[in-house]
Every structure is written in C-alpha cells, then in structure tokens.
Amino acid sequence: MSRARTDAEQVEVVNTAFYEAVERGDFEELSAIWLDDEISCVHPGWPVLSGRGEVLRSYALIMANTEYIQFFLTDVKVTVLGDTALVVCTENTLSGGPAEEAGELGPLVGQLIVATNVFRRTEDGWKLWSHHGSPVLAENGEEEDDETPA
Amino acid sequence: MSRARTDAEQVEVVNTAFYEAVERGDFEELSAIWLDDEISCVHPGWPVLSGRGEVLRSYALIMANTEYIQFFLTDVKVTVLGDTALVVCTENTLSGGPAEEAGELGPLVGQLIVATNVFRRTEDGWKLWSHHGSPVLAENGEEEDDETPA
C-alpha cells in the first residue's frame, strides 16, 4: 500500500520532472509542466522572459542548440505555503553544444547554477509559475564547510 | 476620498520599499519586510542563502561594504495568485564601495540585474518570501526594441 505523498514530495517530483524534460529535450512534457497563467523565466545571464509564448520559445531555442545537457540537483529545498511552493536548488549542469563535425559531441562544459522555482497547486497538479536560474560567480564561503578542492 | 489599493498595487509599494530600505541602509525596515517563515535569497552571482539568519546577515555585510547604492526599477511586473504575489523587475543599480581615502566616495559602478521577488499575504501586509537577483550577462535581443547605445 503506497503512502500518500506530502505536498513537498509532490512538488519535488514535478521539480525533478522539469529538469528531466529539459535533459530529454521533451518540449511537450516541458510545456505541460508550466502554468497556463502569466509565467516568467530567467535563464542564467538572460533578461526576464514573460508569458508562455516567450518562455516556451526560449526553451525551443535552447533545445535546438544543446546537443547534451544533464542536471545534477543538489541542496533541493521545498517550502509549501498554502497553494504555492518555493523550491530552491543548485543545478550542477554538464552540457555540450552541437558538434562541429557530424557524429561528434561538442565540448562539454560544467556550470554551477542556483535556481528559485515557484510552483502553484492546480486541479491538474503542481505547475511551474516562475523559474529563475543564475550562475554562481563567486564563493561567498560563509557557510560552506565542504569547499571544493582548488 | 482615497480609493482602496488593489493587491497588485499594495505589492508594488512593498517591493519599492524593499529597495528603498537597501538604498538607505535601513536594516530594521528591511528585516520587517522579510517574512518570518523560511525565506531564501540569491544575490547576483551568489549561492542560495536560506533562513532569516543567513539572509539578514548577508544584508548587514552588503550594507557595511556599500557606501552608496541606488536602484532604478524598470519593467516591474506584478502577478497575484491567491495569497502569493510574483514580482519580476529589472534593477538598474548604481553603487559605490567605501572610499580608499576618508571623505571620498568609492568609484561608482552600474549594473543590470533582473530580480524575481515572491511575496506572501500576511495579517501584517505583504511580506517578502524569496528574492533572486542575477546579472544580465548577455543581450538575447529577441524582444528588445529599445537597445541601449553601445
């Protein structure tokens, strides 16, 4: 008998599905995860994109220019207040652009990105309302005990 | 007779007050704007900070190291769903560190930052639940008609 999932667990499942859809380049799945209402999205280093048209076009563009991308999520923290869930997580990404020669994979690049994802409870499950990802440019080092070796 | 403010207008007032508190270095006002619950904050280029302790300490640190900061907010967009409000805006900041010589202002630096701010409705007004600011590193140029001159 399976135990009913808590709100936070449900949200984490959708948060993971969001990144997996990008990894697979599954545009349909990704579209279904975003809310129908006014959504907003900030890709690392980008200005704000607003509305489904702008946001989904950006993913189509990113998917077309990304041969390979993988997210290793760490420090995932879910907070649910009423019908809204806030997820902060660190995206350790490994990605590669299209190869210059056919059949080859472009050079892989690792990036450390932090994301704030806001989800809304709907009749159709939790849906993504806002995604904001940004590059970690400097260690502030205050609370980090597990520093990566230099 | 003053017209009652809509939710979105109330949220925008608090959003503006948040930036003004940072401009004035008003730590008490800033503390009062943040929610009591589990908050999170990402400063441009920083990792995630969680909880009032970490978040407010970071502002104390920033205020101590900032002689002058001014925010010119543009493209402010407020969306309210139930008891949560999502604000995206562009922070055109102008800031200066402490002067090297007493009585002088440090060099001023302009920065283009985009922010996603999440507010919760409380009995005490709208409170900040999450702030995520990130530097705009590249123009994607898709929808921008009003490009700044080079």
Interface residues (C-beta under 8 A of the other chain):
Chain A: D37 E38 S40 V42 P44 G45 W46 P47 V48 S50 E54 R57 S58 D75 K77 T79 L81 G82 D83 T84 L86 V88 T90 V114 T116 V118 R120 W129 S130 H132 G133 S134 P135 V136 L137 A138 E139 N140 E142 E143 E144
Chain B: D37 E38 S40 V42 P44 G45 W46 P47 V48 S50 E54 R57 S58 D75 K77 T79 L81 G82 D83 T84 L86 V88 T90 V114 T116 V118 R120 W129 S130 H132 G133 S134 P135 V136 L137 A138 E139 N140 E142 E143 E144
